[in-house]
Amino acid sequence: MSEFFIQDKQLSSITRTIVKNEAGKSLFLLVGRWGTKGDALSLYAMDGQLVASIKQVSFTFGTRFEIYQDFQKVGTLQKIFNWPGDFYYIQQLHWTVQGDIYNHRYGIRHFNQVIMTMDKATLLTGDYYVLDVTHDEDAPLCICIAAILDYWLYNRKKNTKQEDNWHFLPSNGC
């Protein structure tokens, strides 16, 4: 099992995101943008090799994301339901994501097998998301899934704020 560290509030932002190991060594670089259909994020190893990517593909019945590893589509992530808690499913991989998405404490499983757990930690250099990945070869996909969930989480908050602000607009009598 390996731990991967990503600085808090960097995972779904449009800036470059560095993924480090527990010793502070940079392992991956996540770059790209979100927001419209066709947008993508790419995860590179520090030697420049593209190891995984995510592509936003649909708005029809909720946003879905295709996940690629080594240029091969390996799954499609979509939200299944959100009551009493969020539940996500990655088709083709048969992975589920469950837990406290709002507080970045969740897990990815393949049936009863734990693939990854996510938590938060405070270190001397700041606040971080900590991904505990059971098998190192799953790390690129787990990082991509974490980025998608972070994107959904922060966009959900933005949409709620926009809806709240809508109620405070002055009425023009129409």
C-alpha positions in Angstrom: 0.0 0.0 0.0 1.3 3.4 -1.0 0.3 6.9 0.1 -0.1 9.8 -2.3 -0.4 13.4 -1.2 -2.2 16.2 -3.1 -2.4 19.7 -1.6 -5.9 20.7 -0.4 -8.0 22.7 -2.9 -5.7 21.9 -5.8 -7.2 18.7 -7.1 -10.0 20.1 -9.2 -8.6 23.5 -9.9 -7.5 24.6 -13.4 -3.9 25.0 -12.1 -1.2 22.4 -12.3 -1.5 19.9 -9.5 1.5 17.9 -8.2 1.0 14.5 -6.6 3.7 13.5 -4.2 4.7 10.5 -2.1 5.1 10.4 1.7 8.7 11.6 1.3 7.7 14.7 -0.6 9.0 13.4 -4.0 6.9 14.6 -6.9 5.4 11.6 -8.8 2.6 12.9 -11.0 1.5 16.1 -12.7 -2.3 16.7 -13.3 -3.1 19.4 -15.9 -6.1 20.4 -18.0 -9.4 22.1 -17.5 -13.0 21.4 -16.5 -16.3 23.0 -17.3 -17.6 22.1 -20.7 -18.3 18.9 -22.6 -15.1 17.6 -24.1 -12.8 19.2 -21.5 -10.1 16.9 -20.1 -7.5 16.5 -17.4 -4.3 14.5 -18.1 -2.1 12.8 -15.5 1.6 12.6 -16.4 4.4 10.8 -14.7 7.3 13.1 -13.9 9.2 11.7 -16.8 6.6 13.2 -19.2 4.7 10.0 -19.9 0.9 10.3 -20.1 -0.4 7.6 -17.7 -4.1 8.5 -17.4 -6.7 11.0 -18.4 -10.3 12.0 -17.9 -12.7 13.4 -20.4 -16.0 15.1 -19.6 -18.6 13.6 -22.0 -22.2 14.3 -21.1 -24.6 16.7 -19.6 -27.9 14.9 -20.7 -28.6 12.8 -17.6 -25.9 14.3 -15.4 -22.2 14.8 -16.0 -20.3 11.6 -16.9 -16.5 11.2 -17.3 -14.6 8.7 -19.3 -11.4 7.5 -17.8 -8.4 6.5 -19.9 -5.2 4.7 -18.9 -2.4 4.4 -21.5 -4.7 5.8 -24.2 -7.3 3.0 -23.6 -10.7 3.8 -22.2 -11.0 1.8 -19.0 -14.3 3.1 -17.6 -17.0 5.7 -17.3 -17.7 7.3 -13.9 -21.2 8.4 -13.2 -23.2 9.3 -10.1 -25.9 6.7 -9.4 -27.7 8.3 -6.4 -27.1 10.7 -3.6 -29.4 9.6 -0.8 -28.6 9.0 2.0 -25.0 9.4 0.7 -23.3 9.7 -2.6 -22.7 6.5 -4.6 -20.6 6.5 -7.8 -20.0 3.7 -10.2 -17.2 3.2 -12.7 -18.5 1.0 -15.5 -16.1 -1.5 -17.0 -13.9 -1.6 -13.9 -16.8 -2.5 -11.6 -15.5 -0.1 -9.0 -17.8 1.8 -6.6 -17.0 4.9 -4.7 -18.8 5.5 -1.3 -18.2 7.5 1.8 -18.2 11.1 2.9 -17.4 12.8 -0.3 -18.1 16.3 1.2 -15.2 15.9 3.7 -12.9 13.9 1.4 -13.2 10.7 3.4 -14.3 7.9 1.1 -13.2 4.7 -0.5 -13.0 3.0 -3.8 -13.8 -0.7 -3.9 -14.1 -3.6 -6.3 -16.7 -5.7 -4.6 -15.2 -6.4 -1.2 -11.6 -5.5 -2.2 -10.4 -2.0 -1.2 -8.7 -0.2 -4.1 -8.2 3.2 -2.4 -9.2 5.2 0.7 -9.1 9.0 0.8 -8.6 11.1 3.9 -7.2 14.5 4.8 -4.0 15.3 6.7 -2.3 18.4 8.0 1.5 18.5 7.6 4.0 21.2 8.3 3.7 22.3 4.6 -0.1 22.6 4.6 -3.3 20.6 4.3 -3.3 17.6 2.0 -5.6 14.9 0.6 -4.1 11.5 1.3 -4.8 8.7 -1.0 -4.0 5.2 0.3 -3.8 3.0 -2.7 -3.6 -0.8 -2.3 -1.8 -1.5 -5.6 0.6 1.1 -7.1 -0.6 0.3 -10.6 -4.1 1.6 -9.6 -2.8 5.0 -8.5 -3.2 6.9 -11.7 -6.9 5.9 -12.0 -7.5 6.6 -8.3 -6.0 10.1 -8.7 -8.3 10.7 -11.7 -11.3 9.6 -9.8 -10.4 11.8 -6.9 -10.1 14.8 -9.2 -13.6 14.1 -10.7 -15.2 13.8 -7.2 -13.4 17.0 -6.2 -14.8 18.8 -9.3 -18.3 17.6 -8.6 -18.1 18.6 -4.9 -16.9 22.2 -5.6 -19.2 22.7 -8.6 -22.1 21.5 -6.5 -21.2 24.2 -3.9 -21.0 26.9 -6.7 -24.3 25.9 -8.1 -25.9 26.1 -4.7 -24.5 29.6 -4.2 -25.7 30.7 -7.6 -29.2 29.4 -6.8 -29.1 31.1 -3.4 -28.0 34.4 -5.0 -30.9 34.2 -7.5 -33.4 34.6 -4.7 -31.8 37.9 -3.7 -32.1 39.6 -7.1 -34.6 42.5 -7.1 -37.9 41.8 -8.6 -39.0 43.9 -11.6 -42.7 43.1 -11.1 -43.0 40.6 -13.9 
